[in-house]
């Protein structure tokens, strides 16, 4: 069953048409005792992948594939890691990307699917001049 | 910002699903941004101000008028 209406699917499909390179959504979850939201996360990602052939979903077992969880620094599930081609974009989502977060996920997929950060030239210059050590940004949001 | 620089990692956290993280960072309203586990940004800021705050820079390049 689709989570989006036909009309919304069309809007998102048009939005995602800007993608130029493959985007992989790595979903970290587990088969036994996974949070309910993990299933919703999978549905959301599958729906997104159905709207553009360059998007694919890969589910990773958080318990059995510890090395991959560590590779991407994943400590909680459900977690989503966005890859551009096979490169880590360092963009992550914790929790099911439903509601408000769904729009953020679409934007993140667009960023991963292009090589443009879409930041202002001034922002790019500031980042280039000032970021020389690991910087971790966590944005807390709610679905509504 | 993560797309712009390989040192930056950006995580969007669903606050109600991860109450332990929300409590740890005292999230009482959203959006709330935490940089390197300490710097806090409450609410949505214009891009230039957000970038400057994340990077720990003053709000403008010019000295304040006192």
N, CA and C atoms of all chains as a GROMACS GRO file, in nm:
protein
  630
    1UNK      N    1   0.083  -0.119   0.000
    1UNK     CA    2   0.000   0.000   0.000
    1UNK      C    3   0.088   0.126   0.000
    2UNK      N    4   0.050   0.221  -0.081
    2UNK     CA    5   0.129   0.342  -0.092
    2UNK      C    6   0.102   0.436   0.026
    3UNK      N    7   0.207   0.500   0.076
    3UNK     CA    8   0.191   0.597   0.185
    3UNK      C    9   0.146   0.732   0.132
    4UNK      N   10   0.183   0.759   0.005
    4UNK     CA   11   0.152   0.889  -0.056
    4UNK      C   12   0.033   0.876  -0.151
    5UNK      N   13  -0.039   0.987  -0.168
    5UNK     CA   14  -0.146   0.990  -0.268
    5UNK      C   15  -0.082   0.993  -0.407
    6UNK      N   16  -0.159   0.961  -0.510
    6UNK     CA   17  -0.107   0.964  -0.647
    6UNK      C   18  -0.053   1.101  -0.682
    7UNK      N   19  -0.126   1.203  -0.634
    7UNK     CA   20  -0.086   1.341  -0.663
    7UNK      C   21   0.049   1.374  -0.598
    8UNK      N   22   0.064   1.333  -0.471
    8UNK     CA   23   0.190   1.359  -0.401
    8UNK      C   24   0.305   1.280  -0.464
    9UNK      N   25   0.274   1.158  -0.506
    9UNK     CA   26   0.379   1.077  -0.572
    9UNK      C   27   0.430   1.149  -0.696
   10UNK      N   28   0.339   1.209  -0.770
   10UNK     CA   29   0.379   1.280  -0.892
   10UNK      C   30   0.465   1.402  -0.859
   11UNK      N   31   0.426   1.476  -0.755
   11UNK     CA   32   0.503   1.594  -0.714
   11UNK      C   33   0.645   1.553  -0.673
   12UNK      N   34   0.654   1.448  -0.592
   12UNK     CA   35   0.786   1.403  -0.545
   12UNK      C   36   0.869   1.350  -0.662
   13UNK      N   37   0.803   1.278  -0.753
   13UNK     CA   38   0.873   1.224  -0.870
   13UNK      C   39   0.936   1.338  -0.951
   14UNK      N   40   0.861   1.444  -0.970
   14UNK     CA   41   0.912   1.558  -1.047
   14UNK      C   42   1.028   1.625  -0.973
   15UNK      N   43   1.015   1.632  -0.842
   15UNK     CA   44   1.120   1.692  -0.760
   15UNK      C   45   1.249   1.611  -0.770
   16UNK      N   46   1.236   1.479  -0.770
   16UNK     CA   47   1.353   1.391  -0.770
   16UNK      C   48   1.417   1.378  -0.908
   17UNK      N   49   1.351   1.433  -1.010
   17UNK     CA   50   1.403   1.420  -1.147
   17UNK      C   51   1.538   1.488  -1.164
   18UNK      N   52   1.574   1.576  -1.070
   18UNK     CA   53   1.701   1.648  -1.078
   18UNK      C   54   1.821   1.558  -1.045
   19UNK      N   55   1.795   1.441  -0.990
   19UNK     CA   56   1.904   1.351  -0.950
   19UNK      C   57   1.983   1.305  -1.073
   20UNK      N   58   2.116   1.311  -1.060
   20UNK     CA   59   2.202   1.274  -1.173
   20UNK      C   60   2.285   1.150  -1.147
   21UNK      N   61   2.296   1.110  -1.022
   21UNK     CA   62   2.382   0.994  -0.990
   21UNK      C   63   2.312   0.904  -0.888
   22UNK      N   64   2.352   0.775  -0.885
   22UNK     CA   65   2.284   0.680  -0.796
   22UNK      C   66   2.291   0.720  -0.649
   23UNK      N   67   2.182   0.702  -0.580
   23UNK     CA   68   2.173   0.728  -0.436
   23UNK      C   69   2.132   0.599  -0.367
   24UNK      N   70   2.210   0.557  -0.268
   24UNK     CA   71   2.173   0.439  -0.191
   24UNK      C   72   2.133   0.481  -0.051
   25UNK      N   73   2.019   0.431  -0.006
   25UNK     CA   74   1.971   0.457   0.128
   25UNK      C   75   1.998   0.331   0.210
   26UNK      N   76   2.096   0.338   0.299
   26UNK     CA   77   2.127   0.225   0.386
   26UNK      C   78   2.038   0.234   0.508
   27UNK      N   79   1.954   0.134   0.528
   27UNK     CA   80   1.866   0.133   0.645
   27UNK      C   81   1.918   0.033   0.746
   28UNK      N   82   1.963   0.084   0.861
   28UNK     CA   83   2.010  -0.003   0.968
   28UNK      C   84   1.892  -0.036   1.059
   29UNK      N   85   1.867  -0.167   1.073
   29UNK     CA   86   1.759  -0.211   1.161
   29UNK      C   87   1.796  -0.350   1.210
   30UNK      N   88   1.701  -0.422   1.267
   30UNK     CA   89   1.728  -0.560   1.307
   30UNK      C   90   1.603  -0.642   1.285
   31UNK      N   91   1.621  -0.775   1.269
   31UNK     CA   92   1.505  -0.857   1.234
   31UNK      C   93   1.421  -0.893   1.356
   32UNK      N   94   1.485  -0.908   1.470
   32UNK     CA   95   1.411  -0.944   1.592
   32UNK      C   96   1.415  -0.827   1.689
   33UNK      N   97   1.298  -0.787   1.736
   33UNK     CA   98   1.292  -0.680   1.836
   33UNK      C   99   1.319  -0.542   1.781
   34UNK      N  100   1.298  -0.523   1.651
   34UNK     CA  101   1.317  -0.390   1.594
   34UNK      C  102   1.205  -0.298   1.638
   35UNK      N  103   1.232  -0.169   1.654
   35UNK     CA  104   1.125  -0.076   1.689
   35UNK      C  105   1.019  -0.072   1.579
   36UNK      N  106   0.895  -0.042   1.616
   36UNK     CA  107   0.787  -0.035   1.517
   36UNK      C  108   0.820   0.063   1.405
   37UNK      N  109   0.893   0.167   1.441
   37UNK     CA  110   0.922   0.271   1.342
   37UNK      C  111   1.015   0.222   1.232
   38UNK      N  112   1.085   0.111   1.257
   38UNK     CA  113   1.176   0.058   1.155
   38UNK      C  114   1.098   0.013   1.032
   39UNK      N  115   0.981  -0.046   1.056
   39UNK     CA  116   0.897  -0.091   0.945
   39UNK      C  117   0.846   0.030   0.865
   40UNK      N  118   0.806   0.134   0.938
   40UNK     CA  119   0.761   0.255   0.871
   40UNK      C  120   0.875   0.316   0.789
   41UNK      N  121   0.994   0.316   0.848
   41UNK     CA  122   1.111   0.371   0.778
   41UNK      C  123   1.132   0.296   0.647
   42UNK      N  124   1.121   0.162   0.652
   42UNK     CA  125   1.140   0.081   0.532
   42UNK      C  126   1.035   0.115   0.426
   43UNK      N  127   0.911   0.133   0.470
   43UNK     CA  128   0.802   0.167   0.376
   43UNK      C  129   0.828   0.301   0.309
   44UNK      N  130   0.872   0.397   0.390
   44UNK     CA  131   0.900   0.531   0.336
   44UNK      C  132   1.012   0.524   0.233
   45UNK      N  133   1.118   0.452   0.266
   45UNK     CA  134   1.232   0.443   0.174
   45UNK      C  135   1.194   0.368   0.046
   46UNK      N  136   1.118   0.261   0.060
   46UNK     CA  137   1.074   0.186  -0.058
   46UNK      C  138   0.989   0.273  -0.150
   47UNK      N  139   0.905   0.354  -0.088
   47UNK     CA  140   0.819   0.442  -0.168
   47UNK      C  141   0.904   0.544  -0.244
   48UNK      N  142   1.004   0.598  -0.177
   48UNK     CA  143   1.093   0.695  -0.240
   48UNK      C  144   1.167   0.628  -0.357
   49UNK      N  145   1.217   0.507  -0.332
   49UNK     CA  146   1.293   0.436  -0.435
   49UNK      C  147   1.205   0.403  -0.556
   50UNK      N  148   1.075   0.387  -0.533
   50UNK     CA  149   0.984   0.353  -0.643
   50UNK      C  150   0.960   0.473  -0.735
   51UNK      N  151   1.004   0.590  -0.692
   51UNK     CA  152   0.977   0.713  -0.768
   51UNK      C  153   1.094   0.758  -0.854
   52UNK      N  154   1.209   0.692  -0.840
   52UNK     CA  155   1.324   0.729  -0.923
   52UNK      C  156   1.417   0.608  -0.933
   53UNK      N  157   1.453   0.572  -1.055
   53UNK     CA  158   1.530   0.448  -1.073
   53UNK      C  159   1.675   0.461  -1.024
   54UNK      N  160   1.720   0.582  -0.994
   54UNK     CA  161   1.857   0.598  -0.944
   54UNK      C  162   1.864   0.578  -0.792
   55UNK      N  163   1.747   0.564  -0.727
   55UNK     CA  164   1.745   0.547  -0.581
   55UNK      C  165   1.725   0.400  -0.547
   56UNK      N  166   1.809   0.348  -0.458
   56UNK     CA  167   1.786   0.211  -0.413
   56UNK      C  168   1.801   0.202  -0.261
   57UNK      N  169   1.741   0.099  -0.205
   57UNK     CA  170   1.740   0.080  -0.059
   57UNK      C  171   1.816  -0.047  -0.026
   58UNK      N  172   1.903  -0.039   0.073
   58UNK     CA  173   1.971  -0.160   0.121
   58UNK      C  174   1.952  -0.168   0.271
   59UNK      N  175   1.895  -0.281   0.315
   59UNK     CA  176   1.873  -0.298   0.459
   59UNK      C  177   1.992  -0.369   0.521
   60UNK      N  178   2.039  -0.318   0.632
   60UNK     CA  179   2.155  -0.375   0.700
   60UNK      C  180   2.115  -0.414   0.842
   61UNK      N  181   2.149  -0.538   0.878
   61UNK     CA  182   2.115  -0.587   1.011
   61UNK      C  183   2.215  -0.531   1.112
   62UNK      N  184   2.162  -0.447   1.199
   62UNK     CA  185   2.241  -0.374   1.298
   62UNK      C  186   2.314  -0.470   1.394
   63UNK      N  187   2.252  -0.586   1.420
   63UNK     CA  188   2.309  -0.681   1.515
   63UNK      C  189   2.413  -0.771   1.448
   64UNK      N  190   2.377  -0.821   1.329
   64UNK     CA  191   2.463  -0.918   1.262
   64UNK      C  192   2.576  -0.854   1.182
   65UNK      N  193   2.556  -0.729   1.142
   65UNK     CA  194   2.658  -0.662   1.060
   65UNK      C  195   2.718  -0.544   1.137
   66UNK      N  196   2.776  -0.577   1.252
   66UNK     CA  197   2.832  -0.474   1.340
   66UNK      C  198   2.940  -0.392   1.271
   67UNK      N  199   3.017  -0.460   1.184
   67UNK     CA  200   3.128  -0.389   1.118
   67UNK      C  201   3.076  -0.274   1.032
   68UNK      N  202   2.962  -0.297   0.966
   68UNK     CA  203   2.907  -0.189   0.882
   68UNK      C  204   2.847  -0.078   0.968
   69UNK      N  205   2.786  -0.117   1.080
   69UNK     CA  206   2.732  -0.016   1.171
   69UNK      C  207   2.846   0.072   1.223
   70UNK      N  208   2.958   0.008   1.257
   70UNK     CA  209   3.072   0.083   1.307
   70UNK      C  210   3.134   0.169   1.198
   71UNK      N  211   3.136   0.114   1.077
   71UNK     CA  212   3.192   0.188   0.963
   71UNK      C  213   3.123   0.324   0.946
   72UNK      N  214   2.991   0.323   0.968
   72UNK     CA  215   2.915   0.446   0.949
   72UNK      C  216   2.880   0.515   1.082
   73UNK      N  217   2.934   0.465   1.191
   73UNK     CA  218   2.910   0.527   1.321
   73UNK      C  219   2.767   0.520   1.367
   74UNK      N  220   2.698   0.409   1.338
   74UNK     CA  221   2.558   0.395   1.375
   74UNK      C  222   2.544   0.329   1.512
   75UNK      N  223   2.478   0.398   1.604
   75UNK     CA  224   2.461   0.346   1.741
   75UNK      C  225   2.315   0.324   1.778
   76UNK      N  226   2.223   0.376   1.695
   76UNK     CA  227   2.080   0.361   1.723
   76UNK      C  228   2.009   0.317   1.596
   77UNK      N  229   1.893   0.252   1.613
   77UNK     CA  230   1.812   0.214   1.497
   77UNK      C  231   1.666   0.257   1.521
   78UNK      N  232   1.587   0.277   1.415
   78UNK     CA  233   1.630   0.274   1.276
   78UNK      C  234   1.716   0.395   1.240
   79UNK      N  235   1.818   0.371   1.158
   79UNK     CA  236   1.904   0.479   1.110
   79UNK      C  237   1.920   0.466   0.960
   80UNK      N  238   1.929   0.580   0.895
   80UNK     CA  239   1.944   0.583   0.750
   80UNK      C  240   2.071   0.659   0.715
   81UNK      N  241   2.153   0.598   0.631
   81UNK     CA  242   2.276   0.662   0.583
   81UNK      C  243   2.260   0.682   0.433
   82UNK      N  244   2.289   0.802   0.384
   82UNK     CA  245   2.278   0.827   0.240
   82UNK      C  246   2.413   0.817   0.173
   83UNK      N  247   2.418   0.734   0.068
   83UNK     CA  248   2.538   0.723  -0.013
   83UNK      C  249   2.514   0.788  -0.148
   84UNK      N  250   2.617   0.857  -0.198
   84UNK     CA  251   2.614   0.913  -0.332
   84UNK      C  252   2.708   0.826  -0.414
   85UNK      N  253   2.654   0.746  -0.507
   85UNK     CA  254   2.734   0.640  -0.566
   85UNK      C  255   2.768   0.544  -0.454
   86UNK      N  256   2.898   0.518  -0.429
   86UNK     CA  257   2.933   0.436  -0.312
   86UNK      C  258   3.000   0.520  -0.203
   87UNK      N  259   2.989   0.653  -0.217
   87UNK     CA  260   3.052   0.743  -0.121
   87UNK      C  261   2.956   0.784  -0.010
   88UNK      N  262   3.004   0.781   0.114
   88UNK     CA  263   2.925   0.827   0.227
   88UNK      C  264   2.908   0.979   0.218
   89UNK      N  265   2.784   1.026   0.221
   89UNK     CA  266   2.760   1.171   0.216
   89UNK      C  267   2.768   1.233   0.355
   90UNK      N  268   2.777   1.148   0.458
   90UNK     CA  269   2.778   1.190   0.599
   90UNK      C  270   2.645   1.256   0.637
   91UNK      N  271   2.541   1.226   0.562
   91UNK     CA  272   2.406   1.269   0.598
   91UNK      C  273   2.335   1.147   0.656
   92UNK      N  274   2.271   1.167   0.772
   92UNK     CA  275   2.207   1.057   0.845
   92UNK      C  276   2.067   1.098   0.890
   93UNK      N  277   1.983   0.997   0.904
   93UNK     CA  278   1.852   1.018   0.966
   93UNK      C  279   1.834   0.914   1.075
   94UNK      N  280   1.795   0.958   1.193
   94UNK     CA  281   1.763   0.865   1.302
   94UNK      C  282   1.612   0.867   1.320
   95UNK      N  283   1.550   0.748   1.312
   95UNK     CA  284   1.405   0.740   1.324
   95UNK      C  285   1.339   0.734   1.188
   96UNK      N  286   1.210   0.705   1.188
   96UNK     CA  287   1.136   0.697   1.062
   96UNK      C  288   1.120   0.836   1.003
   97UNK      N  289   1.162   0.856   0.878
   97UNK     CA  290   1.152   0.989   0.817
   97UNK      C  291   1.012   1.016   0.762
   98UNK      N  292   0.916   1.019   0.854
   98UNK     CA  293   0.778   1.046   0.814
   98UNK      C  294   0.744   1.191   0.850
   99UNK      N  295   0.630   1.238   0.809
   99UNK     CA  296   0.588   1.374   0.841
   99UNK      C  297   0.687   1.477   0.790
  100UNK      N  298   0.720   1.571   0.876
  100UNK     CA  299   0.810   1.681   0.840
  100UNK      C  300   0.944   1.629   0.790
  101UNK      N  301   0.990   1.520   0.852
  101UNK     CA  302   1.121   1.466   0.815
  101UNK      C  303   1.123   1.409   0.674
  102UNK      N  304   1.007   1.374   0.620
  102UNK     CA  305   1.002   1.320   0.484
  102UNK      C  306   1.052   1.425   0.385
  103UNK      N  307   1.014   1.550   0.406
  103UNK     CA  308   1.061   1.657   0.318
  103UNK      C  309   1.212   1.674   0.329
  104UNK      N  310   1.262   1.662   0.453
  104UNK     CA  311   1.407   1.672   0.472
  104UNK      C  312   1.479   1.558   0.402
  105UNK      N  313   1.417   1.439   0.407
  105UNK     CA  314   1.478   1.323   0.340
  105UNK      C  315   1.485   1.345   0.189
  106UNK      N  316   1.379   1.398   0.132
  106UNK     CA  317   1.379   1.426  -0.012
  106UNK      C  318   1.491   1.526  -0.047
  107UNK      N  319   1.505   1.629   0.036
  107UNK     CA  320   1.612   1.727   0.011
  107UNK      C  321   1.749   1.660   0.022
  108UNK      N  322   1.764   1.572   0.121
  108UNK     CA  323   1.892   1.504   0.139
  108UNK      C  324   1.922   1.412   0.021
  109UNK      N  325   1.819   1.345  -0.031
  109UNK     CA  326   1.838   1.258  -0.148
  109UNK      C  327   1.880   1.342  -0.269
  110UNK      N  328   1.820   1.460  -0.282
  110UNK     CA  329   1.858   1.550  -0.392
  110UNK      C  330   2.004   1.593  -0.378
  111UNK      N  331   2.046   1.623  -0.256
  111UNK     CA  332   2.185   1.663  -0.232
  111UNK      C  333   2.280   1.548  -0.265
  112UNK      N  334   2.240   1.426  -0.227
  112UNK     CA  335   2.324   1.309  -0.252
  112UNK      C  336   2.327   1.276  -0.402
  113UNK      N  337   2.218   1.307  -0.471
  113UNK     CA  338   2.207   1.273  -0.613
  113UNK      C  339   2.265   1.376  -0.707
  114UNK      N  340   2.317   1.484  -0.649
  114UNK     CA  341   2.384   1.587  -0.729
  114UNK      C  342   2.514   1.622  -0.658
  115UNK      N  343   2.597   1.703  -0.719
  115UNK     CA  344   2.722   1.743  -0.653
  115UNK      C  345   2.716   1.887  -0.606
  116UNK      N  346   2.595   1.934  -0.582
  116UNK     CA  347   2.576   2.073  -0.543
  116UNK      C  348   2.516   2.080  -0.402
  117UNK      N  349   2.588   2.146  -0.309
  117UNK     CA  350   2.538   2.156  -0.172
  117UNK      C  351   2.423   2.257  -0.162
  118UNK      N  352   2.406   2.337  -0.267
  118UNK     CA  353   2.301   2.440  -0.274
  118UNK      C  354   2.312   2.544  -0.163
  119UNK      N  355   2.431   2.558  -0.108
  119UNK     CA  356   2.452   2.664  -0.009
  119UNK      C  357   2.489   2.793  -0.081
  120UNK      N  358   2.472   2.906  -0.011
  120UNK     CA  359   2.512   3.035  -0.066
  120UNK      C  360   2.664   3.039  -0.082
  121UNK      N  361   2.715   3.113  -0.180
  121UNK     CA  362   2.860   3.124  -0.198
  121UNK      C  363   2.931   3.166  -0.070
  122UNK      N  364   2.868   3.256   0.007
  122UNK     CA  365   2.929   3.303   0.131
  122UNK      C  366   2.942   3.188   0.231
  123UNK      N  367   2.840   3.102   0.237
  123UNK     CA  368   2.844   2.988   0.329
  123UNK      C  369   2.955   2.892   0.289
  124UNK      N  370   2.966   2.866   0.160
  124UNK     CA  371   3.070   2.774   0.111
  124UNK      C  372   3.208   2.826   0.148
  125UNK      N  373   3.227   2.957   0.133
  125UNK     CA  374   3.357   3.016   0.163
  125UNK      C  375   3.389   3.004   0.312
  126UNK      N  376   3.288   3.030   0.396
  126UNK     CA  377   3.308   3.021   0.541
  126UNK      C  378   3.343   2.878   0.583
  127UNK      N  379   3.273   2.781   0.526
  127UNK     CA  380   3.297   2.640   0.560
  127UNK      C  381   3.437   2.600   0.515
  128UNK      N  382   3.471   2.636   0.393
  128UNK     CA  383   3.601   2.602   0.338
  128UNK      C  384   3.714   2.660   0.423
  129UNK      N  385   3.694   2.782   0.473
  129UNK     CA  386   3.799   2.851   0.547
  129UNK      C  387   3.808   2.808   0.693
  130UNK      N  388   3.698   2.753   0.748
  130UNK     CA  389   3.694   2.732   0.893
  130UNK      C  390   3.683   2.586   0.940
  131UNK      N  391   3.641   2.495   0.853
  131UNK     CA  392   3.621   2.358   0.900
  131UNK      C  393   3.743   2.272   0.866
  132UNK      N  394   3.822   2.242   0.968
  132UNK     CA  395   3.942   2.160   0.945
  132UNK      C  396   3.945   2.038   1.037
  133UNK      N  397   3.846   2.027   1.125
  133UNK     CA  398   3.839   1.912   1.215
  133UNK      C  399   3.698   1.855   1.210
  134UNK      N  400   3.679   1.728   1.254
  134UNK     CA  401   3.547   1.667   1.249
  134UNK      C  402   3.442   1.751   1.320
  135UNK      N  403   3.331   1.775   1.253
  135UNK     CA  404   3.223   1.856   1.307
  135UNK      C  405   3.094   1.777   1.298
  136UNK      N  406   3.030   1.759   1.411
  136UNK     CA  407   2.909   1.676   1.418
  136UNK      C  408   2.787   1.764   1.442
  137UNK      N  409   2.693   1.762   1.349
  137UNK     CA  410   2.572   1.843   1.362
  137UNK      C  411   2.452   1.750   1.378
  138UNK      N  412   2.380   1.766   1.488
  138UNK     CA  413   2.257   1.689   1.510
  138UNK      C  414   2.139   1.786   1.513
  139UNK      N  415   2.041   1.761   1.430
  139UNK     CA  416   1.922   1.845   1.429
  139UNK      C  417   1.804   1.762   1.481
  140UNK      N  418   1.750   1.802   1.595
  140UNK     CA  419   1.634   1.732   1.652
  140UNK      C  420   1.506   1.791   1.593
  141UNK      N  421   1.420   1.702   1.544
  141UNK     CA  422   1.293   1.745   1.485
  141UNK      C  423   1.182   1.652   1.534
  142UNK      N  424   1.058   1.690   1.506
  142UNK     CA  425   0.945   1.601   1.533
  142UNK      C  426   0.863   1.588   1.405
  143UNK      N  427   0.782   1.482   1.394
  143UNK     CA  428   0.711   1.457   1.268
  143UNK      C  429   0.607   1.563   1.233
  144UNK      N  430   0.557   1.637   1.331
  144UNK     CA  431   0.451   1.733   1.300
  144UNK      C  432   0.497   1.876   1.326
  145UNK      N  433   2.556   2.118   0.459
  145UNK     CA  434   2.693   2.149   0.503
  145UNK      C  435   2.781   2.024   0.494
  146UNK      N  436   2.724   1.906   0.525
  146UNK     CA  437   2.800   1.782   0.515
  146UNK      C  438   2.840   1.757   0.370
  147UNK      N  439   2.756   1.797   0.278
  147UNK     CA  440   2.783   1.777   0.136
  147UNK      C  441   2.897   1.868   0.090
  148UNK      N  442   2.920   1.974   0.165
  148UNK     CA  443   3.018   2.075   0.128
  148UNK      C  444   3.157   2.042   0.181
  149UNK      N  445   3.163   1.969   0.293
  149UNK     CA  446   3.293   1.947   0.357
  149UNK      C  447   3.300   1.809   0.421
  150UNK      N  448   3.407   1.735   0.390
  150UNK     CA  449   3.420   1.596   0.434
  150UNK      C  450   3.438   1.580   0.585
  151UNK      N  451   3.464   1.690   0.655
  151UNK     CA  452   3.477   1.682   0.801
  151UNK      C  453   3.341   1.687   0.871
  152UNK      N  454   3.237   1.727   0.796
  152UNK     CA  455   3.108   1.752   0.859
  152UNK      C  456   3.014   1.632   0.845
  153UNK      N  457   2.954   1.594   0.958
  153UNK     CA  458   2.851   1.490   0.958
  153UNK      C  459   2.722   1.553   1.008
  154UNK      N  460   2.613   1.528   0.938
  154UNK     CA  461   2.484   1.589   0.975
  154UNK      C  462   2.380   1.479   0.997
  155UNK      N  463   2.319   1.480   1.114
  155UNK     CA  464   2.218   1.380   1.147
  155UNK      C  465   2.087   1.447   1.185
  156UNK      N  466   1.980   1.402   1.122
  156UNK     CA  467   1.846   1.449   1.155
  156UNK      C  468   1.785   1.347   1.251
  157UNK      N  469   1.754   1.390   1.372
  157UNK     CA  470   1.707   1.298   1.476
  157UNK      C  471   1.559   1.320   1.504
  158UNK      N  472   1.482   1.212   1.495
  158UNK     CA  473   1.340   1.221   1.530
  158UNK      C  474   1.332   1.220   1.683
  159UNK      N  475   1.305   1.336   1.740
  159UNK     CA  476   1.320   1.355   1.884
  159UNK      C  477   1.232   1.263   1.968
  160UNK      N  478   1.107   1.238   1.924
  160UNK     CA  479   1.016   1.158   2.007
  160UNK      C  480   1.052   1.010   2.006
  161UNK      N  481   1.125   0.966   1.902
  161UNK     CA  482   1.166   0.826   1.896
  161UNK      C  483   1.291   0.799   1.978
  162UNK      N  484   1.370   0.903   2.001
  162UNK     CA  485   1.496   0.886   2.072
  162UNK      C  486   1.498   0.977   2.195
  163UNK      N  487   1.412   0.940   2.290
  163UNK     CA  488   1.395   1.022   2.409
  163UNK      C  489   1.524   1.031   2.491
  164UNK      N  490   1.605   0.925   2.486
  164UNK     CA  491   1.732   0.930   2.562
  164UNK      C  492   1.823   1.040   2.508
  165UNK      N  493   1.830   1.050   2.375
  165UNK     CA  494   1.911   1.157   2.315
  165UNK      C  495   1.848   1.294   2.341
  166UNK      N  496   1.715   1.299   2.332
  166UNK     CA  497   1.646   1.426   2.354
  166UNK      C  498   1.668   1.476   2.497
  167UNK      N  499   1.666   1.382   2.592
  167UNK     CA  500   1.689   1.420   2.732
  167UNK      C  501   1.833   1.464   2.751
  168UNK      N  502   1.924   1.386   2.690
  168UNK     CA  503   2.068   1.416   2.705
  168UNK      C  504   2.098   1.559   2.660
  169UNK      N  505   2.033   1.601   2.550
  169UNK     CA  506   2.061   1.735   2.496
  169UNK      C  507   1.950   1.835   2.532
  170UNK      N  508   1.867   1.797   2.630
  170UNK     CA  509   1.762   1.886   2.682
  170UNK      C  510   1.679   1.949   2.569
  171UNK      N  511   1.628   1.863   2.484
  171UNK     CA  512   1.545   1.911   2.373
  171UNK      C  513   1.402   1.932   2.424
  172UNK      N  514   1.362   2.058   2.436
  172UNK     CA  515   1.226   2.088   2.480
  172UNK      C  516   1.145   2.152   2.368
  173UNK      N  517   1.212   2.190   2.260
  173UNK     CA  518   1.143   2.244   2.144
  173UNK      C  519   1.221   2.209   2.020
  174UNK      N  520   1.154   2.208   1.905
  174UNK     CA  521   1.222   2.174   1.781
  174UNK      C  522   1.199   2.284   1.677
  175UNK      N  523   1.286   2.300   1.576
  175UNK     CA  524   1.412   2.226   1.566
  175UNK      C  525   1.514   2.275   1.668
  176UNK      N  526   1.593   2.181   1.719
  176UNK     CA  527   1.706   2.216   1.804
  176UNK      C  528   1.830   2.150   1.748
  177UNK      N  529   1.934   2.228   1.729
  177UNK     CA  530   2.056   2.178   1.667
  177UNK      C  531   2.167   2.173   1.771
  178UNK      N  532   2.239   2.062   1.774
  178UNK     CA  533   2.351   2.044   1.867
  178UNK      C  534   2.478   2.024   1.784
  179UNK      N  535   2.577   2.106   1.810
  179UNK     CA  536   2.702   2.096   1.735
  179UNK      C  537   2.811   2.041   1.827
  180UNK      N  538   2.872   1.931   1.782
  180UNK     CA  539   2.979   1.864   1.858
  180UNK      C  540   2.937   1.838   2.003
  181UNK      N  541   2.811   1.805   2.020
  181UNK     CA  542   2.760   1.768   2.152
  181UNK      C  543   2.747   1.882   2.251
  182UNK      N  544   2.777   2.006   2.209
  182UNK     CA  545   2.769   2.115   2.306
  182UNK      C  546   2.694   2.238   2.255
  183UNK      N  547   2.742   2.303   2.150
  183UNK     CA  548   2.676   2.424   2.103
  183UNK      C  549   2.530   2.397   2.071
  184UNK      N  550   2.441   2.484   2.120
  184UNK     CA  551   2.298   2.464   2.097
  184UNK      C  552   2.241   2.576   2.011
  185UNK      N  553   2.160   2.539   1.913
  185UNK     CA  554   2.090   2.638   1.831
  185UNK      C  555   1.942   2.606   1.839
  186UNK      N  556   1.864   2.698   1.892
  186UNK     CA  557   1.720   2.676   1.905
  186UNK      C  558   1.646   2.742   1.789
  187UNK      N  559   1.558   2.668   1.727
  187UNK     CA  560   1.477   2.722   1.620
  187UNK      C  561   1.550   2.723   1.488
  188UNK      N  562   1.480   2.769   1.385
  188UNK     CA  563   1.537   2.776   1.251
  188UNK      C  564   1.599   2.914   1.231
  189UNK      N  565   1.722   2.918   1.183
  189UNK     CA  566   1.791   3.045   1.158
  189UNK      C  567   1.809   3.064   1.009
  190UNK      N  568   1.826   3.191   0.965
  190UNK     CA  569   1.865   3.214   0.825
  190UNK      C  570   1.998   3.143   0.798
  191UNK      N  571   2.019   3.104   0.672
  191UNK     CA  572   2.138   3.022   0.640
  191UNK      C  573   2.269   3.084   0.688
  192UNK      N  574   2.290   3.213   0.663
  192UNK     CA  575   2.420   3.271   0.700
  192UNK      C  576   2.444   3.265   0.851
  193UNK      N  577   2.339   3.293   0.927
  193UNK     CA  578   2.352   3.292   1.072
  193UNK      C  579   2.371   3.148   1.124
  194UNK      N  580   2.300   3.055   1.062
  194UNK     CA  581   2.313   2.914   1.103
  194UNK      C  582   2.456   2.866   1.079
  195UNK      N  583   2.508   2.891   0.960
  195UNK     CA  584   2.644   2.846   0.927
  195UNK      C  585   2.744   2.908   1.023
  196UNK      N  586   2.731   3.037   1.047
  196UNK     CA  587   2.824   3.106   1.138
  196UNK      C  588   2.816   3.048   1.279
  197UNK      N  589   2.696   3.020   1.326
  197UNK     CA  590   2.681   2.966   1.462
  197UNK      C  591   2.741   2.826   1.472
  198UNK      N  592   2.713   2.743   1.371
  198UNK     CA  593   2.770   2.608   1.372
  198UNK      C  594   2.923   2.615   1.374
  199UNK      N  595   2.979   2.709   1.300
  199UNK     CA  596   3.125   2.720   1.291
  199UNK      C  597   3.185   2.798   1.407
  200UNK      N  598   3.099   2.849   1.497
  200UNK     CA  599   3.149   2.924   1.612
  200UNK      C  600   3.205   3.060   1.575
  201UNK      N  601   3.150   3.120   1.469
  201UNK     CA  602   3.198   3.251   1.423
  201UNK      C  603   3.102   3.360   1.472
  202UNK      N  604   3.152   3.486   1.479
  202UNK     CA  605   3.061   3.596   1.512
  202UNK      C  606   2.954   3.613   1.404
  203UNK      N  607   2.845   3.681   1.440
  203UNK     CA  608   2.731   3.692   1.349
  203UNK      C  609   2.765   3.766   1.220
  204UNK      N  610   2.856   3.863   1.229
  204UNK     CA  611   2.899   3.935   1.109
  204UNK      C  612   3.050   3.954   1.114
  205UNK      N  613   3.108   3.990   0.998
  205UNK     CA  614   3.251   4.015   0.992
  205UNK      C  615   3.288   4.150   1.051
  206UNK      N  616   3.192   4.245   1.047
  206UNK     CA  617   3.222   4.380   1.095
  206UNK      C  618   3.208   4.387   1.246
  207UNK      N  619   3.287   4.471   1.312
  207UNK     CA  620   3.276   4.483   1.458
  207UNK      C  621   3.141   4.541   1.497
  208UNK      N  622   3.088   4.504   1.610
  208UNK     CA  623   2.958   4.556   1.652
  208UNK      C  624   2.964   4.706   1.681
  209UNK      N  625   2.856   4.776   1.655
  209UNK     CA  626   2.848   4.918   1.688
  209UNK      C  627   2.814   4.934   1.836
  210UNK      N  628   2.906   4.991   1.908
  210UNK     CA  629   2.882   5.008   2.051
  210UNK      C  630   2.848   5.153   2.084
   0.00000   0.00000   0.00000
